[in-house]
Amino acid sequence: MPAGWPAACCAGNPPARARGLLCGKPAGKACGTCADCTSFTGGNHPDFLLVDPTTPDGEPDRDGGRLRVEQADAVLHFTVMKPFQSRFRVVLIRELQRATPQFANHLLKTFEEPPAAALLLATATDTSAILPTLVSRCQTLKLKPASREALCTALQTGWGTEPERADLLSRLAQGRMGWAVLQLEDARMWQRRDRNRALATDLAASSIPERLARADALAVRNSPAQLQEQVDFWLWWWRDVWLIQHDLANSCVNVDCGDELESLAARVRAADVTAFLQRLERAIQQMRANVNGRLVMTSLMIHMPMAA
């Protein structure tokens, strides 16, 4: 990959790609043992800059944050400097679809003509949400998700993850290697999942008035991105219930919640679960189209299967 290579909008495992570019023994992928790989793994490589969406207070928030103009200034300052120990200076911008117009416009020239020793990588889940003039300056790589088996093996051999945790993460990741690796250190993700799991269990046994009160509370307390995360969780949760009802438990995602799912599957009608899964898929499309979150949540609460 030559110096000055244009930025790429891609998925897959960009942190691993960045490490491969910085590796002192380039051979298509990172060796894992050289000084560059060691410092990259330790999070202190002087020639690597990671840029994530943030809250207005500057806290990383890949789900609801934005890429802001002050971060674009940091990218400009970083890329004009010569590498300290590697062949390149590598910038990884994650969730480019969350860029503010100011961020995107500030970096247009750099994306078009990066400094000679600078490489820019960007990830995006939806290129249609990115400023077209920015996309046109990128070489776009559409990467396929990794298989569950490959993810599970990589987490165990590359990161020393325990087999049960590696299996769970490989199912939750849905082919996203980079996401799976990040969750190894992200206690907040596991806390959110525990809350979503408890809420799903409570709602199944709640009355309609209780559910409507929960819908109002969720709409008030949560951002659109957080509401979408909740609905995404319900989709996989109720899909697991459906799989158990149809003797396909081996394909479940939430394998650490087997007892809860088995109990729920025995207490709700299969036809209601099928109908609710279809409604959840429509709800996700509506939320991506910016339909009012309170209305979406209210509808879902009313139609969620009721446990006997």
N, C-alpha and C positions, 0 to 999 in steps of 0.2 A: 504494500500500500504506500504510494509515494507521498512525500511531504506536500502539504497544501491540498491534500485530498478533500473534496467538499464534504460538508456535513451530511450525515445520513439519518433519515427517519426510520427507525427500526424497532423491532420487538425482540423476543428471545431473551438472551442473557447479556445485555450490554456491559455490565461491570466486568465480566470475564473477557469480553472483547477488548475493553480498555486495558486490562492487565496484560493481555497478549501483545498489544501494541507497545507497551512500556517495557516488556520483558527484555532483559539484557542478552538472552540467548534465543532470538527469534527463530521459531521453527513451525509457524502456523498457529501455535497456541502457547500459553504461558508455561514455562518450565516448573514454576512453583518453588524454586530453590535459590535463584540468584538474588542479588541485593535489591533489584527493582521489584521482583515478585514479593519478597519479604516485606519491604516497606509499603507496598500497595496493600497487602493483606493486613498489615498493622494500621492502615488508615492514615499514613503520614508520608506518602510519596510526594516529593516536592514538585513533580511535573504533572500531577493529576488534580483536576478541579471537578468536583461533583456539584451540580446545581439542581436543587429540588424546589418545587413550588413551596411557598411559605404563607403563613398568616400575616396580617398587617403588622404584628409584633415581631416578625422574623423567625417564628418557629416553623420547622419543616412540617408540611401538611400536603402530602401527595394526593389526598382525596378531595379536599376542599380549598386548598391554597392556590396561589397564583405565582407565576414567574414575573418578577417585578423589575423595573428599570434599573434600580440600584444593583441588582444581580447582573444585569447586562454590562454595567460599568465594570464589575469585578471580572467578567469574562474578557472584556477588552484589555484590561490591565494585565491579566494573566497571559493572554496569548501573544502580546507584543514582546514579552521577555524570552530570552533564550533558555533552552532546557538546562537544568542543573546537573542531572545525572543520566537521563535517558536520551534516546534519539529524538523524541518528540515531547511537546507539551500537549496533553490530551484533556479535553473538556467533555464531560458527559452531562447533557441537559436532559433531565427526565420529565416526562409528561409535557411535551412541547405544546400540546393542545390547550394547556392551561396558561399560556403566555398572554400577558396584557399586550395591547397594541403598542404601547411604549417600549416594552421589552423587545418585541419582534422588530420594530422599526429601527431600534438602536443597533441591532446586530445584522441588519441586512447586508451591509458592506462586508462585514467579517465573514458571513456565511458564503458570500459570492467569491471573495478573494482572501482566504485565511493566510496569515503569515506563514512563511516557508516551513517553519518547524512546528506548526500547530495543526492538530487534528481535532475536529469537532464532531461529536456523536450526539444524536438526539433520539429520544424514544417518544412514541406517540401511539395512542390507541385509536385515534380518529384523525386522520390527516385533513378531513373536510373542515375541522374546527380550527385549523391553523391558517394564518394569513397566507393567501395564495402566492404572494411574491416571495415569501420565505420558503415555502415548499418547492417552488421552482428553482431555488438555488441549492437544493439538496439532491443527493443521489439516494433514492428510496430503495430500501431493502425490505421486502415482505417476508418475514421469517415464520416458519410453521412452528406450532407449539411442540415441545418435547413430549415423548411418551411418558406415561406414568412410571413404567419400569425404569426408563433411563433416568428420570428425575430421582427416583428412590435410590438407585445405585450411586448416582453422583453425590447425593447428600451424605451417604454413608462413607464413600471412599474419599471424597474431596473435602468434606467438612466434619467428618467423624460423628455424624448424627446417629443416635440410637435407632435401631431398625424400626421400632414401633412409631417413633416420632417422624422418621423419614417417610414411612408409609402414609401417615396422616397428611404430612405436608405435600407429598407428591399428589395426593388426591385433591387437596384444597387448592393447590396451585393451578390446576387445569392447564398444564403445559408450560407455565411461566417459571423458568429456572431462576431468574433473577429475583422474582417475588418470593419464591420459596426460601432462598438464601437470606433475604432481608428479614423474613419472619423469625429466623433463628434467634435474632437479637432484639426483636421488636415486642416488648412486653405489652405495649398498648394494643397491638392487634389481637393478642390472646385475651386481653381483658374485654375488648369490644365483642369478641366472639362469645365469651362467657355470658355477657349481658344479653346478646341476641339469642343465645341458646335458652337462657332462663325466661326471656320474654316469650319465645315461641311456645315453650311448655305451658306457661301461665295462660296465654291467650286461648289455647286449645280448650281449656276448661272454664273459660270466662263466659259470662252472659253477653248479649249484644250491647246493652247499655254500658257495661264495663269496658268492652272493646272500643266503643265510640269515645269514651273518656280517654282511653289510652291513645287513640288516634289523634285527638286534639292535643294531648300533652306531647306526643312525638313531633307533631308539626310545629309546635311552638319552640321546643328545645333544640331541634336539629336543623342543620343546613340541608339544602337539596341533595348535596353529595352524601351526607350521612343517611338521609332517608333512602336514597338509592342503594346504599350499602346494606341497609336493613332489608329492603325488598330482595336484593340479590341473595342474602342469607336465607330468607324464607324460600326462595326458589329451590335452592339446593337441599334445604331441610325437608321440604315437602316432597321433593323428588326422591329423597332417600326413603321416606314413608311409602311412596308408591312402589319403589323397587322391592321393599320388604314384603309388601302385600302381594307382589307378583313373583315371589321366590327368587329375587335377583339381588340379594343382600351383598354379594361379593362386589357389586359395582357401586356400593354406597360411598359417599364422600366423607361424611361425618362418622367414621368408624369408631371413634372414641365415645360415641353417644349411643351405642347399640341398644342398651337396655331401655333408654327413653324412647328411642325410635320404634323398637319392637312393641312397647306398651301403647304408644300412640297409634301405630298401624292396626292394632287389634281393637281400637276404640273408635275409629272413624270409618266411614263408608268409602270404599275404593272409588266409587263414581264421584263422590264429593272431592276427593283428592285430585282426580283427573281434571275436573272442571276448574278447580282452584289453580292448578299449575298453568292452565291456559290463561287464566285471568292474571296471574303473576307475570307471564311473558308480555301480555298487553300492557300491564302497569309499568314494566321496565321501559318499553318503547315510549309510553306517555311521558314518563319522567325525563327521558332524554330529549323529548320535544318540549320540555318546560311546562307541562300541564301542572296545575296547582297541586302541590304536594298533599295538602290537607284533604282534598277531594279524592285523590288516589288512595291515600291511607284509609279514609273512611269506607270507601268501596271495598277494599281488601278485608277490612275488619268484619264487615257485614257478611261477606261470602266465605270467610275462612272456615274450614270444616270444624264442626263441633264434636268434641270427644264425649262419648256416652259415659 
